[in-house]
Amino acid sequence: MELPDIEIQGRKCIKLPWEPIWVYPIGDVQLGQQGCDKRRLKEHIKEGLDRGAWFLGMGDMTDVLSPGNRQSYRSSSMYETARQAMVDMAERSVEELLGLFKGTEGKWLGMLHGDHFFPFEDGTTTDTRLAQALGATYLGSCSMIGLTFARGKCRQRYVIFCHHGCGNGIMPFSPLNKLYHVMNSFEADAYFIGHQHKMPSVSIPRMYLSDQPPYRLIAKIKRLAGTGGWFEGYHVGSTAPGTDRPEGSYVEQGLLPPVAIGGVRLLIKPTHRHDRDFIDARLET
């Protein structure tokens, strides 16, 4: 687990000591699948750039190799020409993603890996190369990210827990089941999970007693969300690879439920009210 501590005020050219910021988690693009909705993803990224948002990579950016595919690839005895063709395809995927993410360089809080990535011979992967090119901290499987806002001598921290995700569930709220248990083990303000391509969200209050008089009851809101995806499981006109023969994706073949295309947005607002400094936040889908 990585623990990057990102102090917004100290970032070069970023003057947000006490101003709202947007965070846009983006993952499960699965570039390479016929149903990858690149148009809507580009619109989402443009919206984030227009808002001056920070982005967070949630994994599965490409669809080059699944875990089972990687095992077969490592144990195969294919010719070097065939291996090189796979490498070339993976490199093209990274270049295409960089085109989709153009303008976001240096605006990433970090980037997780997912299940779908390509391992290069030099030890890098499609995920690590993407993170390096975008100036993003590579977060591995799971991370807690601390954002520190400054107002004079006051410091307010907002912590984001993020994980690509694991397992599956039929119900639209299934990512929240996993996060609800995570919330009881990891202390954070927002909890993000990908993998299932679903984007349910919920706000859960936790009650605290203030530590200084006059004592009062304080509600601290925990926000949980699945971060969505950009892959149409039921894509009209999909065909078998390299042919014009109609064939659905693994979602269609497995009769899995369709999911909405898109991603969540988190607005974080450092606030001073009634002689008290605190962080206010809200989730949008």
C-alpha angles and dihedrals in degrees: 000000000000122000109196114178108207116191106197095199092055096053113110113259092359112119103183106123092142109002134104120269132192123225118201114194109203126186146123092059090143093194108199096048114107090234096058104128100216094166095059091042091055090050090051092050091048090052089053093048091049088055093047089243131176115230130218122201113223100185137252093081091151132033098212099121133004120208091267091047091052091052091051091045093052094048097042125106096212120153119267090248090059092047090049090052088056091049091049091051092050092049091050089052091055091049092050091050090050087055091052091048095046111145095026095089110133091010098096124107087201145302130247126203121239136195096277115068140115121244113218122209092249091063096259124115136205086263097051092046091050091049092049094048092050095045091245127148108246105235102187116210102334139006146180110213120199118206114193121200121193130209111172105302092340120103125193121186129202117193125204121197112201135179130168090230140236138219124023144246138196098220118086092235095050095112088061091059090062094044094048090062091043089054090062092056105036123050110222141128100232129027121200129186132173134177099091095065089228124124110201116151137191137179116221121190122217116194123225137176114234114248097224133051135292081057117214139168113259126198113212111195120220114202120206125187146163106226100222128222147241103232122105105216090192102047118175111233097017115159139190111276112279094004141079092234112124111249132154129228123261087271093057094042091050092046090234118169116267117247132209117261115237145063142255126253127210122206113200116194122186104211139191115199134153092358091306131112118211144142119258120192143171137192125227130190 
